Amino acid sequence: MMRFACESVVRTFLTSYRQLLIRQLADRGWTQQRIAESLNLTQAAVSNYLKKQVEIQDEDLRIIEPLVQQSVAEIEKDTTKLDVIMGAVCRTCKQERGPGGRFCMIHGGEIVALQEGHCAICSMYLDKNLLQMDSERRMIFDELLEAYNRIRNNKSYVALIPEVQSNLVMGLSAPEKNEIDDYAGFPGRIIKFDETEAKISGYPSFGASKHIARIVSLIRAKIPAIRSATCIVYNQKIKDALVEAGLSCVSLDNEKDIDALSHAIQDDETSKLDAVVFEGTIGLEPLTYIVGTSASDVIDKLENLIKLI
């Protein structure tokens, strides 16, 4: 059956959100008529919502509950500000329909064909910036999503996400296009969720990860083929795995010392580089930046490292 993502959202999210919102208002002493008038519903609809037993999965409740609390607070302040409440709900929907989001996962679970490859339906039509991308930027967008999907539920990778979190960036193919905004990454960061999943807050966009892009940009000035990178922890196991994998590596103390990185790459006098290690100092976490010619190349190296740890 061809069931659209919007149908999944209505069934699993909007209905539960509205039911919990109505119940919260009723628990605060609001009459059914007052609730109906405030939410532009009929009194009969409010009554039906209150009669139904609340059955919400924990994963959905994690999304819905804080949103309901926010909505209740807004309604109690001003019942005419429904646009603020609806805007928050729509932003949540857009976020969770993104790659790796709760609604994306639910929809993929309902449509077998969508499990077999990358589905970009929501990302294609929910993001105006994506519609305006040229073919190369769209290719980078798709490759970053595909690379993320490879590691999203890899618990071994999740365990390697550092305390400062991570990201994955990829730049345009032309070496002269080496400014920060020529690199796409995930807004915010790739974060560790419940020790089992790597979560993102939105679709890839250019200029989204300035820190990692800055490091790649500096490396690319010396080695033009390098245009992608991600960040993981650094420890003795990672150190041993880098050696065992035969990866070319540059080691420094402080990731804030960009000049030292530039000199280290220049002094290395090699066109091959797979990783940059910052061993850390007081107040700075030890980190490993896996670099490569593309996002898929970076994830290939990362997966090989994981096998050796």
Buried (B, 14 or more C-beta within 10 A) or exposed (E): EEEEBBEBBEEBBBBBBBBBBBBBBBEEEBEBEBBBBBBEBEBEBBBEBBEEEEEBEEEBBEBBBEBBEBBBEBBEEEBEEBEBBEEBBEEBBBBBBBBBBBBBBBBBEBBEEBEEEEBBBBBEEBBEEBEEBEEEBBBBBBBBBBBBBBBBEBEEBBBBBBEEBBBBBBBBEEBEBBEBBBBBBBBBBBBBBEEEBBBBBBBBBBBBBBBBBBBBBBBBBBBBBBBBBBBBBBEEEBBEBBEEBEBEBBBBBEBEBEEBBBEBBEEBEEEEBBBBBBBBEEEBBBBBBBBBBBBBBBBBBBBBBBEEE
